């Protein structure tokens, strides 16, 4: 059979039965054992990649080859890089090197994709050395892939060094770097690079570039930069791309402006897809607007958009943040009607919903009755609910489960310590802290940051590294004096240490979110909104203080913590103190 006919047959194969017929033909006509048979590797790819994803059968075919070529190895490697266990791709690559199998640029590209998925920093650098050793550095596509992986892994110095050394820097290499930084933990660097690209007119940012830049704005809460990018998107007609519109909605929501996000949602020029609806539902969820999230969820069905598991997760989170317990339970039970099977995240959301409403026994019963084994996050969720209500016995059960599962998360120990501290069981608090020291568990430092005039200002608790720290502390002293006039009493129960009341009050006064708010007050015009972003959950005392600040200083203050948004205005928080 002519090569052209074989190629046509390969393209027409749509199912396992036809592929097996072709495989039989290759074997019976002796094509299968040709050293450089291109159809053999294509056959392996048919099994290794979607829609079949049958790596086991792909391996079976591979083992029948007398002398596998580089393309044959690559076909398996490509499938492994996309499978549920991408570390196998790295092992396969090492096997190729050990057996002196010739590698090519595609080999390196596939294994780099696996490195990005498993956060393999050392492996990425090792593959980079192979790229240099084998002379593949001139391959622009491979260089872009390597650049993308470095950026996504947060290895910014490596990414920039590679970028500077690239002989040809096209739009793809700028996409790769900005996108990788934006999706990783290097939002500031991504935005800086985007500005350089735009201001120097090196290339016109395209859809991929703006997606990376918008992701950076969402990560940092950089509204000002996000709005400039959105203006560029409209000017260039990029708002006809639904992915870009979805990213703009997400950016506005994560920068604290859910109304602006909804305005974009309502007026998109392109056809909304399922992700558009899910993004908006989750936006309402993190802002605690359960009613609007529920309304939008119901509206999906009326316009013929079928909700998926992400839609349900979003609306369950919305019910959770708004305390809509009965609605949440009803929606969870309705998933089966849509042919959806609740996963661990859905169970976790309902457990959190019940737990935070004080229905701890129901939450615990749900954990025990799940069809799958509860993971670490689920037990942490239950432990968090126990902290809210000071339920010692259940907190100890959840804590023991976490220890059994090998969790060394500092938050687990802190939550249990909080429960003991709320009952003034200082000996038990001490035992928890000794256990933390024995396991070398260190508490994650809380930090907050706020954007003023396009500059991000970061604060840690008790921070005196900021150039304006003296003015900030003076403002905090003023705040401390004024809020006491409104009946404020320091929430010293939030301090875990067995200290005197005055020492506890001093410990609370300089939390990172309070420093960020004080800086906002002294650095922005009267009446301007202040936005603060915190890596951990806002503490109870800070929540009380910021409510009072919003009233006394007539400011709208938006705080995004690890879980949700709190919008303070006129002495009231959007969470209605349910968080």
Secondary structure, DSSP 8 states (H G I E B T S, - for coil): --HHHHHHHHHH--SHHHHHHHHHHHHHTTGGG-TT-HHHHHHHHHHHSTTT--HHHHHHHHHT-SS--HHHHHHHHHHHHHSS-THHHHHHHHHHHHTT----HHHHHHHHHHHHHHT-HHHHHHHHHHHHHTT-TT-HHHHHHHHHHHHHTT-HHHHHHHHHH-S---HHHHHHHHHHHHHTT-HHHHHHHHHHHHHTTSS---HHHHHHHHHHHHHHT-HHHHHHHHHHHHHTTGGGSHHHHHHHHHHHHHTT-HHHHHHHHHT-SS---HHHHHHHHHHHHHTT-HHHHHHHHHHHHHTT----HHHHHHHHHHHHHHT-HHHHHHHHHHGGGGT----HHHHHHHHHHHHHTT-HHHHHHHHHH-SS---HHHHHHHHHHHHHHT-HHHHHHHHHHHHHTT---HHHHHHHHHHHHHTT-HHHHHHHHHHHHHTT------EEEEEETTEEEEEETT---STTHHHHHHHHHHHHHHHHTTT----GGG--S---HHHHHHHHHT-HHHHHHHHHHHHS-TT--EEEEESS---HHHHHHHHHHHHHTT--EEEE-SS-EEEEETTEETTTT--
